[in-house]
Amino acid sequence: MCVVGEQLADIEVNHAFASDLMSDVLAMSRPDTLLITGLTTPQIIRTAQMLDLPAILVVRGKDVPQDVANLARTTGIVVLATHDIMYVASGKLYARGLSG
């Protein structure tokens, strides 16, 4: 489900990184990466913005607060959501060719 991201057709991701620790994301990610997380705080948007990550996938069926959605909109970051747990979401993306 797309939470924020009218510009979905304009983004390209070649890798994914799954973590709830933004310090790990800062240390390990690259610009063409989809961030997979269960966090729904403004820090996920700020982290994605600092690393030029085009999109975030929020797992475990969590609702994205309006302030976080608004921040994503203003920064141009796509936010998606799924009810899958992080492990399942990562596996599905890997099976479709998205590398870690």
DOSE-385383 format. One record per atom (N, C-alpha, C, O): x, y, z; residue number from 0; residue in one letter. Coordinates in Angstrom, 2 decimals. Last residue first. Layout:
// residues N
+---------+---------+---------+-----+------+
!       x !       y !       z !  nr ! rest !
+---------+---------+---------+-----+------+
!       X !       Y !       Z ! NUM !    A !
...
+---------+---------+---------+-----+------+
***
This chain:
// residues 100
+---------+---------+---------+-----+------+
!       x !       y !       z !  nr ! rest !
+---------+---------+---------+-----+------+
!   20.40 !   -7.28 !   -1.33 !  99 !    G !
!   20.67 !   -6.62 !   -0.05 !  99 !    G !
!   21.82 !   -5.66 !   -0.14 !  99 !    G !
!   22.17 !   -5.02 !    0.86 !  99 !    G !
!   18.38 !   -7.01 !   -4.34 !  98 !    S !
!   19.49 !   -7.52 !   -3.53 !  98 !    S !
!   19.65 !   -6.71 !   -2.26 !  98 !    S !
!   19.11 !   -5.61 !   -2.13 !  98 !    S !
!   15.47 !   -8.10 !   -5.76 !  97 !    L !
!   16.07 !   -6.95 !   -5.08 !  97 !    L !
!   17.15 !   -7.46 !   -4.14 !  97 !    L !
!   16.88 !   -8.26 !   -3.25 !  97 !    L !
!   14.17 !  -10.31 !   -6.92 !  96 !    G !
!   15.41 !   -9.80 !   -7.50 !  96 !    G !
!   16.03 !   -8.59 !   -6.85 !  96 !    G !
!   17.05 !   -8.10 !   -7.34 !  96 !    G !
!   12.07 !  -11.45 !   -5.70 !  95 !    R !
!   11.78 !  -10.71 !   -6.93 !  95 !    R !
!   12.99 !  -10.00 !   -7.48 !  95 !    R !
!   12.88 !   -9.18 !   -8.39 !  95 !    R !
!   13.16 !  -12.40 !   -3.38 !  94 !    A !
!   12.70 !  -13.38 !   -4.38 !  94 !    A !
!   12.38 !  -12.74 !   -5.71 !  94 !    A !
!   12.42 !  -13.40 !   -6.75 !  94 !    A !
!   13.47 !   -9.98 !   -2.03 !  93 !    Y !
!   14.66 !  -10.73 !   -2.49 !  93 !    Y !
!   14.27 !  -11.72 !   -3.59 !  93 !    Y !
!   14.98 !  -11.87 !   -4.58 !  93 !    Y !
!   10.80 !   -9.42 !   -1.44 !  92 !    L !
!   11.56 !   -8.51 !   -2.30 !  92 !    L !
!   12.80 !   -9.19 !   -2.86 !  92 !    L !
!   13.14 !   -9.01 !   -4.02 !  92 !    L !
!   10.21 !  -11.58 !    0.25 !  91 !    K !
!    9.43 !  -11.37 !   -0.96 !  91 !    K !
!   10.20 !  -10.47 !   -1.95 !  91 !    K !
!   10.23 !  -10.75 !   -3.15 !  91 !    K !
!   12.06 !  -11.15 !    2.34 !  90 !    G !
!   12.12 !  -12.36 !    1.52 !  90 !    G !
!   11.37 !  -12.20 !    0.20 !  90 !    G !
!   11.84 !  -12.65 !   -0.84 !  90 !    G !
!   11.13 !   -8.74 !    3.41 !  89 !    S !
!   12.48 !   -8.82 !    2.84 !  89 !    S !
!   12.60 !  -10.02 !    1.91 !  89 !    S !
!   13.18 !   -9.92 !    0.83 !  89 !    S !
!    8.62 !   -9.57 !    4.33 !  88 !    A !
!    8.72 !   -8.50 !    3.33 !  88 !    A !
!   10.08 !   -8.55 !    2.63 !  88 !    A !
!   10.17 !   -8.41 !    1.41 !  88 !    A !
!    9.43 !  -11.47 !    6.26 !  87 !    V !
!    8.63 !  -11.88 !    5.10 !  87 !    V !
!    8.73 !  -10.84 !    3.98 !  87 !    V !
!    8.92 !  -11.19 !    2.82 !  87 !    V !
!   10.86 !   -9.84 !    8.09 !  86 !    Y !
!   11.47 !  -11.02 !    7.48 !  86 !    Y !
!   10.75 !  -11.43 !    6.20 !  86 !    Y !
!   11.38 !  -11.70 !    5.18 !  86 !    Y !
!    8.96 !   -7.90 !    8.92 !  85 !    M !
!   10.16 !   -7.50 !    8.20 !  85 !    M !
!   10.80 !   -8.69 !    7.45 !  85 !    M !
!   11.23 !   -8.54 !    6.31 !  85 !    M !
!    5.59 !   -9.01 !    8.24 !  84 !    I !
!    6.70 !   -8.73 !    9.15 !  84 !    I !
!    7.95 !   -8.46 !    8.31 !  84 !    I !
!    7.97 !   -8.77 !    7.12 !  84 !    I !
!    3.04 !   -7.37 !    6.28 !  83 !    D !
!    4.06 !   -8.41 !    6.46 !  83 !    D !
!    5.05 !   -8.01 !    7.54 !  83 !    D !
!    5.32 !   -6.83 !    7.75 !  83 !    D !
!    1.48 !   -5.26 !    5.75 !  82 !    H !
!    1.19 !   -5.96 !    6.99 !  82 !    H !
!    2.20 !   -7.07 !    7.26 !  82 !    H !
!    2.21 !   -7.66 !    8.34 !  82 !    H !
!    3.14 !   -2.31 !    4.53 !  81 !    T !
!    2.68 !   -3.68 !    4.37 !  81 !    T !
!    2.36 !   -4.26 !    5.74 !  81 !    T !
!    2.89 !   -3.82 !    6.76 !  81 !    T !
!    3.64 !    0.78 !    2.78 !  80 !    A !
!    3.35 !    0.03 !    4.00 !  80 !    A !
!    2.85 !   -1.36 !    3.64 !  80 !    A !
!    2.23 !   -1.57 !    2.60 !  80 !    A !
!    5.83 !    3.43 !    1.65 !  79 !    L !
!    4.93 !    2.30 !    1.40 !  79 !    L !
!    4.69 !    1.58 !    2.71 !  79 !    L !
!    5.45 !    1.74 !    3.66 !  79 !    L !
!    6.74 !    6.58 !    0.71 !  78 !    V !
!    6.52 !    5.71 !    1.87 !  78 !    V !
!    5.45 !    4.69 !    1.50 !  78 !    V !
!    4.34 !    5.03 !    1.10 !  78 !    V !
!    9.18 !    8.43 !   -0.99 !  77 !    V !
!    8.03 !    7.55 !   -1.11 !  77 !    V !
!    7.94 !    6.69 !    0.15 !  77 !    V !
!    8.95 !    6.14 !    0.60 !  77 !    V !
!   10.18 !   11.73 !   -0.52 !  76 !    I !
!   10.47 !   10.32 !   -0.23 !  76 !    I !
!    9.16 !    9.52 !   -0.26 !  76 !    I !
!    8.17 !    9.89 !    0.36 !  76 !    I !
!   10.04 !   14.47 !   -0.73 !  75 !    G !
!    9.97 !   13.67 !   -1.95 !  75 !    G !
!   10.29 !   12.21 !   -1.75 !  75 !    G !
!   10.64 !   11.51 !   -2.71 !  75 !    G !
!    9.84 !   16.13 !    1.42 !  74 !    T !
!   11.20 !   15.73 !    1.04 !  74 !    T !
!   11.22 !   14.86 !   -0.22 !  74 !    T !
!   12.29 !   14.55 !   -0.74 !  74 !    T !
!    7.12 !   16.46 !    1.71 !  73 !    T !
!    7.94 !   17.65 !    1.48 !  73 !    T !
!    9.36 !   17.30 !    1.05 !  73 !    T !
!   10.01 !   18.11 !    0.39 !  73 !    T !
!    6.33 !   13.77 !    2.18 !  72 !    R !
!    5.85 !   14.52 !    1.02 !  72 !    R !
!    6.75 !   15.70 !    0.70 !  72 !    R !
!    7.11 !   15.92 !   -0.46 !  72 !    R !
!    7.56 !   13.28 !    4.64 !  71 !    A !
!    7.94 !   12.50 !    3.46 !  71 !    A !
!    7.53 !   13.22 !    2.19 !  71 !    A !
!    8.29 !   13.27 !    1.22 !  71 !    A !
!    6.11 !   15.06 !    6.23 !  70 !    L !
!    7.55 !   15.25 !    6.07 !  70 !    L !
!    8.06 !   14.49 !    4.84 !  70 !    L !
!    8.89 !   15.00 !    4.08 !  70 !    L !
!    3.58 !   13.86 !    6.06 !  69 !    N !
!    3.79 !   15.21 !    5.54 !  69 !    N !
!    5.27 !   15.50 !    5.30 !  69 !    N !
!    5.64 !   16.11 !    4.30 !  69 !    N !
!    4.11 !   11.43 !    7.37 !  68 !    A !
!    3.68 !   11.43 !    5.96 !  68 !    A !
!    3.89 !   12.80 !    5.33 !  68 !    A !
!    4.35 !   12.90 !    4.19 !  68 !    A !
!    4.67 !   12.45 !    9.90 !  67 !    V !
!    5.72 !   11.72 !    9.18 !  67 !    V !
!    5.37 !   11.67 !    7.69 !  67 !    V !
!    6.25 !   11.85 !    6.84 !  67 !    V !
!    2.22 !   13.54 !   10.59 !  66 !    D !
!    3.39 !   14.41 !   10.53 !  66 !    D !
!    4.55 !   13.75 !    9.78 !  66 !    D !
!    5.32 !   14.43 !    9.10 !  66 !    D !
!    0.52 !   11.27 !   10.54 !  65 !    Q !
!    0.35 !   12.33 !    9.54 !  65 !    Q !
!    1.58 !   13.24 !    9.45 !  65 !    Q !
!    1.94 !   13.67 !    8.36 !  65 !    Q !
!    2.15 !    8.07 !   11.01 !  64 !    P !
!    1.51 !    9.30 !   11.50 !  64 !    P !
!    1.49 !   10.40 !   10.44 !  64 !    P !
!    2.35 !   10.44 !    9.55 !  64 !    P !
!    1.40 !    5.08 !    9.56 !  63 !    V !
!    2.37 !    6.18 !    9.48 !  63 !    V !
!    1.65 !    7.45 !    9.94 !  63 !    V !
!    0.65 !    7.85 !    9.34 !  63 !    V !
!    0.69 !    2.09 !   11.24 !  62 !    D !
!    0.18 !    3.30 !   10.62 !  62 !    D !
!    1.27 !    4.37 !   10.65 !  62 !    D !
!    1.97 !    4.53 !   11.65 !  62 !    D !
!    1.99 !   -1.18 !   10.60 !  61 !    K !
!    1.98 !    0.06 !   11.39 !  61 !    K !
!    1.43 !    1.22 !   10.57 !  61 !    K !
!    1.67 !    1.33 !    9.37 !  61 !    K !
!    2.27 !   -3.71 !    9.55 !  60 !    G !
!    0.96 !   -3.09 !    9.56 !  60 !    G !
!    0.86 !   -1.80 !   10.35 !  60 !    G !
!   -0.23 !   -1.38 !   10.73 !  60 !    G !
!    4.89 !   -4.57 !    9.38 !  59 !    R !
!    4.10 !   -4.98 !   10.54 !  59 !    R !
!    2.78 !   -4.23 !   10.67 !  59 !    R !
!    2.23 !   -4.13 !   11.77 !  59 !    R !
!    6.80 !   -1.88 !    7.80 !  58 !    V !
!    6.29 !   -3.24 !    7.95 !  58 !    V !
!    5.42 !   -3.38 !    9.20 !  58 !    V !
!    5.26 !   -2.44 !    9.98 !  58 !    V !
!    7.31 !    0.51 !    5.39 !  57 !    V !
!    6.99 !    0.32 !    6.80 !  57 !    V !
!    6.28 !   -1.02 !    6.93 !  57 !    V !
!    5.27 !   -1.27 !    6.26 !  57 !    V !
!    9.76 !    1.33 !    3.21 !  56 !    L !
!    8.67 !    0.37 !    3.37 !  56 !    L !
!    8.47 !    0.14 !    4.87 !  56 !    L !
!    9.37 !   -0.36 !    5.54 !  56 !    L !
!   10.80 !    4.21 !    1.48 !  55 !    I !
!   10.77 !    3.49 !    2.76 !  55 !    I !
!    9.56 !    2.55 !    2.74 !  55 !    I !
!    8.47 !    2.94 !    2.30 !  55 !    I !
!   12.93 !    5.63 !   -1.08 !  54 !    A !
!   11.68 !    5.04 !   -0.58 !  54 !    A !
!   11.89 !    4.28 !    0.73 !  54 !    A !
!   12.98 !    3.80 !    1.03 !  54 !    A !
!   15.38 !    6.76 !   -1.86 !  53 !    P !
!   14.14 !    7.21 !   -2.51 !  53 !    P !
!   12.85 !    6.72 !   -1.86 !  53 !    P !
!   11.79 !    7.31 !   -2.07 !  53 !    P !
!   17.93 !    8.16 !    0.05 !  52 !    L !
!   17.14 !    6.95 !   -0.19 !  52 !    L !
!   15.80 !    7.38 !   -0.77 !  52 !    L !
!   15.15 !    8.26 !   -0.22 !  52 !    L !
!   19.90 !   10.03 !    0.71 !  51 !    D !
!   19.28 !   10.07 !   -0.61 !  51 !    D !
!   18.56 !    8.77 !   -0.95 !  51 !    D !
!   18.57 !    8.32 !   -2.10 !  51 !    D !
!   20.68 !   10.14 !    3.31 !  50 !    L !
!   21.34 !    9.14 !    2.47 !  50 !    L !
!   20.82 !    9.13 !    1.03 !  50 !    L !
!   21.24 !    8.30 !    0.23 !  50 !    L !
!   19.06 !   12.09 !    4.43 !  49 !    M !
!   20.51 !   12.25 !    4.52 !  49 !    M !
!   21.24 !   11.32 !    3.56 !  49 !    M !
!   22.31 !   11.67 !    3.05 !  49 !    M !
!   16.51 !   10.94 !    3.95 !  48 !    Q !
!   16.88 !   12.19 !    3.30 !  48 !    Q !
!   18.41 !   12.37 !    3.31 !  48 !    Q !
!   18.98 !   12.76 !    2.29 !  48 !    Q !
!   16.54 !    8.75 !    5.63 !  47 !    A !
!   16.42 !    8.54 !    4.18 !  47 !    A !
!   16.87 !    9.79 !    3.42 !  47 !    A !
!   17.52 !    9.70 !    2.38 !  47 !    A !
!   16.65 !   10.16 !    8.07 !  46 !    T !
!   17.72 !    9.23 !    7.69 !  46 !    T !
!   17.71 !    9.00 !    6.18 !  46 !    T !
!   18.75 !    9.06 !    5.54 !  46 !    T !
!   14.21 !   11.53 !    7.97 !  45 !    R !
!   15.47 !   12.28 !    8.05 !  45 !    R !
!   16.65 !   11.40 !    7.64 !  45 !    R !
!   17.56 !   11.86 !    6.95 !  45 !    R !
!   12.43 !    9.37 !    7.98 !  44 !    I !
!   12.46 !   10.29 !    6.84 !  44 !    I !
!   13.77 !   11.05 !    6.82 !  44 !    I !
!   14.38 !   11.20 !    5.77 !  44 !    I !
!   12.97 !    8.23 !   10.43 !  43 !    I !
!   13.12 !    7.41 !    9.22 !  43 !    I !
!   13.19 !    8.29 !    7.98 !  43 !    I !
!   13.92 !    7.99 !    7.04 !  43 !    I !
!   12.44 !   10.28 !   12.25 !  42 !    Q !
!   13.83 !    9.90 !   12.02 !  42 !    Q !
!   14.00 !    9.01 !   10.79 !  42 !    Q !
!   15.05 !    9.04 !   10.15 !  42 !    Q !
!    9.71 !   10.48 !   12.67 !  41 !    P !
!   10.33 !   11.37 !   11.68 !  41 !    P !
!   11.78 !   10.99 !   11.36 !  41 !    P !
!   12.29 !   11.36 !   10.30 !  41 !    P !
!    8.66 !    7.00 !   12.97 !  40 !    T !
!    9.02 !    8.30 !   13.52 !  40 !    T !
!    9.62 !    9.19 !   12.43 !  40 !    T !
!   10.00 !    8.69 !   11.37 !  40 !    T !
!    8.08 !    4.33 !   12.73 !  39 !    T !
!    7.20 !    5.30 !   12.07 !  39 !    T !
!    7.45 !    6.71 !   12.62 !  39 !    T !
!    6.52 !    7.51 !   12.72 !  39 !    T !
!    9.78 !    1.23 !   12.15 !  38 !    L !
!    9.67 !    2.52 !   12.80 !  38 !    L !
!    8.75 !    3.45 !   12.02 !  38 !    L !
!    8.66 !    3.36 !   10.79 !  38 !    L !
!   10.27 !   -0.99 !   10.77 !  37 !    G !
!    9.03 !   -0.99 !   11.52 !  37 !    G !
!    8.83 !    0.32 !   12.27 !  37 !    G !
!    7.82 !    0.50 !   12.95 !  37 !    G !
!   11.60 !   -0.90 !    7.41 !  36 !    T !
!   11.66 !   -0.68 !    8.85 !  36 !    T !
!   10.28 !   -0.79 !    9.48 !  36 !    T !
!    9.26 !   -0.68 !    8.80 !  36 !    T !
!   13.65 !   -0.73 !    4.69 !  35 !    I !
!   12.56 !   -1.52 !    5.25 !  35 !    I !
!   12.66 !   -1.41 !    6.77 !  35 !    I !
!   13.68 !   -1.77 !    7.35 !  35 !    I !
!   14.59 !    1.39 !    2.15 !  34 !    L !
!   14.69 !    1.16 !    3.58 !  34 !    L !
!   13.45 !    0.42 !    4.05 !  34 !    L !
!   12.33 !    0.87 !    3.83 !  34 !    L !
!   16.06 !    0.76 !   -0.87 !  33 !    L !
!   14.76 !    0.81 !   -0.20 !  33 !    L !
!   15.00 !    0.50 !    1.27 !  33 !    L !
!   15.56 !   -0.55 !    1.59 !  33 !    L !
!   18.74 !    2.52 !   -2.43 !  32 !    T !
!   18.27 !    1.50 !   -1.51 !  32 !    T !
!   16.87 !    1.79 !   -0.97 !  32 !    T !
!   16.55 !    2.94 !   -0.66 !  32 !    T !
!   20.60 !    4.08 !   -3.79 !  31 !    D !
!   19.54 !    3.41 !   -4.55 !  31 !    D !
!   18.88 !    2.28 !   -3.75 !  31 !    D !
!   18.53 !    1.24 !   -4.29 !  31 !    D !
!   22.60 !    5.10 !   -1.91 !  30 !    P !
!   21.49 !    5.91 !   -2.40 !  30 !    P !
!   20.36 !    5.18 !   -3.13 !  30 !    P !
!   19.22 !    5.65 !   -3.06 !  30 !    P !
!   23.20 !    2.67 !    0.72 !  29 !    R !
!   23.63 !    3.44 !   -0.43 !  29 !    R !
!   22.41 !    4.11 !   -1.05 !  29 !    R !
!   21.28 !    3.72 !   -0.75 !  29 !    R !
!   23.94 !    1.82 !    4.21 !  28 !    S !
!   23.10 !    2.00 !    3.04 !  28 !    S !
!   23.78 !    2.79 !    1.93 !  28 !    S !
!   24.77 !    3.48 !    2.15 !  28 !    S !
!   25.39 !    1.56 !    6.63 !  27 !    M !
!   25.42 !    0.49 !    5.65 !  27 !    M !
!   24.69 !    0.75 !    4.33 !  27 !    M !
!   24.81 !   -0.06 !    3.41 !  27 !    M !
!   25.19 !    3.62 !    8.51 !  26 !    A !
!   26.50 !    3.00 !    8.28 !  26 !    A !
!   26.53 !    2.09 !    7.05 !  26 !    A !
!   27.61 !    1.86 !    6.49 !  26 !    A !
!   22.50 !    4.26 !    8.55 !  25 !    L !
!   23.48 !    5.30 !    8.22 !  25 !    L !
!   24.83 !    4.70 !    7.85 !  25 !    L !
!   25.53 !    5.22 !    6.98 !  25 !    L !
!   21.49 !    1.82 !    9.44 !  24 !    V !
!   21.13 !    2.30 !    8.10 !  24 !    V !
!   22.15 !    3.34 !    7.65 !  24 !    V !
!   22.60 !    3.31 !    6.51 !  24 !    V !
!   22.48 !    1.81 !   12.04 !  23 !    D !
!   22.90 !    0.78 !   11.09 !  23 !    D !
!   22.62 !    1.21 !    9.66 !  23 !    D !
!   23.44 !    0.98 !    8.77 !  23 !    D !
!   21.05 !    3.96 !   13.05 !  22 !    S !
!   22.51 !    4.04 !   13.02 !  22 !    S !
!   23.08 !    2.98 !   12.08 !  22 !    S !
!   24.07 !    3.24 !   11.39 !  22 !    S !
!   18.44 !    3.10 !   13.03 !  21 !    M !
!   18.83 !    4.07 !   12.00 !  21 !    M !
!   20.34 !    4.25 !   11.96 !  21 !    M !
!   20.87 !    4.66 !   10.92 !  21 !    M !
!   17.21 !    0.06 !   13.41 !  20 !    L !
!   18.28 !    0.89 !   13.97 !  20 !    L !
!   18.79 !    1.84 !   12.89 !  20 !    L !
!   19.48 !    1.43 !   11.96 !  20 !    L !
!   15.60 !   -1.58 !   12.13 !  19 !    D !
!   14.92 !   -0.61 !   12.97 !  19 !    D !
!   15.94 !    0.29 !   13.67 !  19 !    D !
!   15.57 !    1.17 !   14.44 !  19 !    D !
!   16.08 !   -2.65 !    8.74 !  18 !    S !
!   16.57 !   -2.39 !   10.09 !  18 !    S !
!   15.65 !   -1.43 !   10.82 !  18 !    S !
!   15.00 !   -0.59 !   10.20 !  18 !    S !
!   17.06 !   -3.70 !    5.62 !  17 !    A !
!   16.02 !   -3.83 !    6.64 !  17 !    A !
!   16.61 !   -3.64 !    8.02 !  17 !    A !
!   17.53 !   -4.36 !    8.43 !  17 !    A !
!   17.51 !   -2.54 !    2.43 !  16 !    F !
!   18.17 !   -2.68 !    3.73 !  16 !    F !
!   17.10 !   -2.66 !    4.79 !  16 !    F !
!   16.31 !   -1.72 !    4.86 !  16 !    F !
!   17.89 !   -3.28 !   -1.03 !  15 !    A !
!   17.04 !   -3.06 !    0.14 !  15 !    A !
!   17.88 !   -3.25 !    1.39 !  15 !    A !
!   18.83 !   -4.03 !    1.40 !  15 !    A !
!   18.48 !   -2.04 !   -4.37 !  14 !    H !
!   18.87 !   -2.76 !   -3.16 !  14 !    H !
!   17.85 !   -2.47 !   -2.07 !  14 !    H !
!   17.06 !   -1.54 !   -2.17 !  14 !    H !
!   17.57 !   -0.49 !   -6.33 !  13 !    N !
!   18.26 !   -1.71 !   -6.75 !  13 !    N !
!   18.64 !   -2.59 !   -5.57 !  13 !    N !
!   19.08 !   -3.73 !   -5.75 !  13 !    N !
!   14.96 !    1.64 !   -7.25 !  12 !    V !
!   15.72 !    1.04 !   -6.17 !  12 !    V !
!   16.33 !   -0.26 !   -6.70 !  12 !    V !
!   15.69 !   -1.02 !   -7.41 !  12 !    V !
!   13.81 !    4.60 !   -8.56 !  11 !    E !
!   14.43 !    3.32 !   -8.88 !  11 !    E !
!   15.22 !    2.86 !   -7.67 !  11 !    E !
!   16.05 !    3.60 !   -7.14 !  11 !    E !
!   10.95 !    6.66 !   -9.29 !  10 !    I !
!   12.02 !    6.19 !   -8.43 !  10 !    I !
!   12.56 !    4.84 !   -8.92 !  10 !    I !
!   11.87 !    4.07 !   -9.59 !  10 !    I !
!    8.78 !    7.46 !  -10.81 !   9 !    D !
!   10.04 !    8.15 !  -11.02 !   9 !    D !
!   11.19 !    7.60 !  -10.19 !   9 !    D !
!   12.32 !    8.05 !  -10.36 !   9 !    D !
!    6.46 !    6.28 !  -10.03 !   8 !    A !
!    7.02 !    5.86 !  -11.31 !   8 !    A !
!    8.41 !    6.44 !  -11.55 !   8 !    A !
!    9.14 !    5.95 !  -12.41 !   8 !    A !
!    5.80 !    7.65 !   -7.63 !   7 !    L !
!    6.30 !    6.27 !   -7.61 !   7 !    L !
!    6.97 !    5.85 !   -8.91 !   7 !    L !
!    7.96 !    5.12 !   -8.88 !   7 !    L !
!    4.89 !   10.15 !   -6.92 !   6 !    Q !
!    5.98 !   10.07 !   -7.89 !   6 !    Q !
!    6.57 !    8.66 !   -7.96 !   6 !    Q !
!    7.74 !    8.51 !   -8.32 !   6 !    Q !
!    3.17 !    9.99 !   -4.85 !   5 !    E !
!    2.57 !   10.17 !   -6.16 !   5 !    E !
!    3.61 !   10.00 !   -7.26 !   5 !    E !
!    3.26 !    9.73 !   -8.41 !   5 !    E !
!    3.53 !    9.07 !   -2.06 !   4 !    G !
!    4.37 !    8.78 !   -3.20 !   4 !    G !
!    3.70 !    8.85 !   -4.54 !   4 !    G !
!    3.66 !    7.87 !   -5.28 !   4 !    G !
!    2.61 !    7.53 !    0.92 !   3 !    V !
!    3.03 !    8.79 !    0.30 !   3 !    V !
!    3.82 !    8.44 !   -0.93 !   3 !    V !
!    4.71 !    7.59 !   -0.86 !   3 !    V !
!    1.56 !    4.94 !    0.98 !   2 !    V !
!    1.14 !    5.93 !    1.97 !   2 !    V !
!    1.41 !    7.33 !    1.42 !   2 !    V !
!    0.54 !    8.20 !    1.47 !   2 !    V !
!    0.56 !    2.19 !   -0.82 !   1 !    C !
!    1.31 !    3.44 !   -0.91 !   1 !    C !
!    0.73 !    4.45 !    0.09 !   1 !    C !
!   -0.46 !    4.76 !    0.05 !   1 !    C !
!    0.84 !   -1.17 !    0.00 !   0 !    M !
!    0.00 !    0.00 !    0.00 !   0 !    M !
!    0.89 !    1.24 !    0.00 !   0 !    M !
!    1.87 !    1.31 !    0.75 !   0 !    M !
+---------+---------+---------+-----+------+
***
